Amino acid sequence: MATTERPRGSETAQPASRAPETGAPPVRPLWQRLTWLVVIWAASVMALGALAWGIRQFMQAAGLSTP
């Protein structure tokens, strides 16, 4: 049974190209990617706050509030 093995390190034999592949979407600038990160983070914090507020309202309506 014959096997074809590539020598170790052959995956990195060619230098990495920074140019996008043909048909691939262009890489967005860093500031746009960081802006999206901040927007998604802020939306998740607001959603968690709204959920916590809703649970608190439910608990107060059920008489589970502390004095």
C-alpha positions as CSV (number, residue, x, y, z in Angstrom):
1,M,0.0,0.0,0.0
2,A,1.6,3.2,-1.1
3,T,1.1,6.5,0.7
4,T,2.0,9.9,-0.5
5,E,3.2,12.0,2.4
6,R,4.2,15.6,2.2
7,P,7.2,16.7,4.2
8,R,6.5,18.7,7.3
9,G,6.4,22.4,6.8
10,S,5.3,22.1,3.2
11,E,2.0,24.0,4.1
12,T,4.1,27.1,4.8
13,A,6.5,26.7,2.0
14,Q,4.8,29.5,0.0
15,P,4.7,33.0,1.4
16,A,1.3,34.1,2.6
17,S,-0.4,36.5,0.3
18,R,-2.3,39.5,1.7
19,A,-4.3,39.9,-1.5
20,P,-7.8,38.5,-1.4
21,E,-8.7,35.5,-3.6
22,T,-10.6,36.0,-6.8
23,G,-14.3,36.2,-6.0
24,A,-13.7,36.7,-2.3
25,P,-15.2,39.8,-0.7
26,P,-12.6,42.6,0.0
27,V,-11.1,42.9,3.4
28,R,-12.7,45.8,5.3
29,P,-10.6,48.4,7.1
30,L,-9.8,47.8,10.7
31,W,-11.9,50.8,11.9
32,Q,-15.0,49.3,10.2
33,R,-14.5,45.9,11.7
34,L,-13.9,47.4,15.2
35,T,-17.0,49.6,14.8
36,W,-19.1,46.5,14.1
37,L,-17.6,44.8,17.1
38,V,-18.6,47.7,19.4
39,V,-22.1,47.9,17.9
40,I,-22.7,44.2,18.4
41,W,-21.3,44.4,22.0
42,A,-23.5,47.4,22.8
43,A,-26.6,45.7,21.4
44,S,-25.9,42.6,23.4
45,V,-25.5,44.7,26.6
46,M,-28.7,46.5,26.0
47,A,-30.6,43.3,25.3
48,L,-29.3,41.8,28.5
49,G,-30.3,44.9,30.4
50,A,-33.8,44.7,28.9
51,L,-34.1,41.1,29.9
52,A,-33.0,41.8,33.4
53,W,-35.4,44.7,33.7
54,G,-38.3,42.5,32.5
55,I,-37.4,39.8,35.0
56,R,-37.2,42.4,37.7
57,Q,-40.7,43.8,36.8
58,F,-42.1,40.2,36.8
59,M,-40.6,39.6,40.2
60,Q,-42.0,42.8,41.6
61,A,-45.4,42.0,40.2
62,A,-45.3,38.7,42.0
63,G,-44.4,40.3,45.3
64,L,-40.8,39.2,45.4
65,S,-39.2,42.7,45.9
66,T,-36.9,43.5,48.8
67,P,-37.8,46.3,51.2
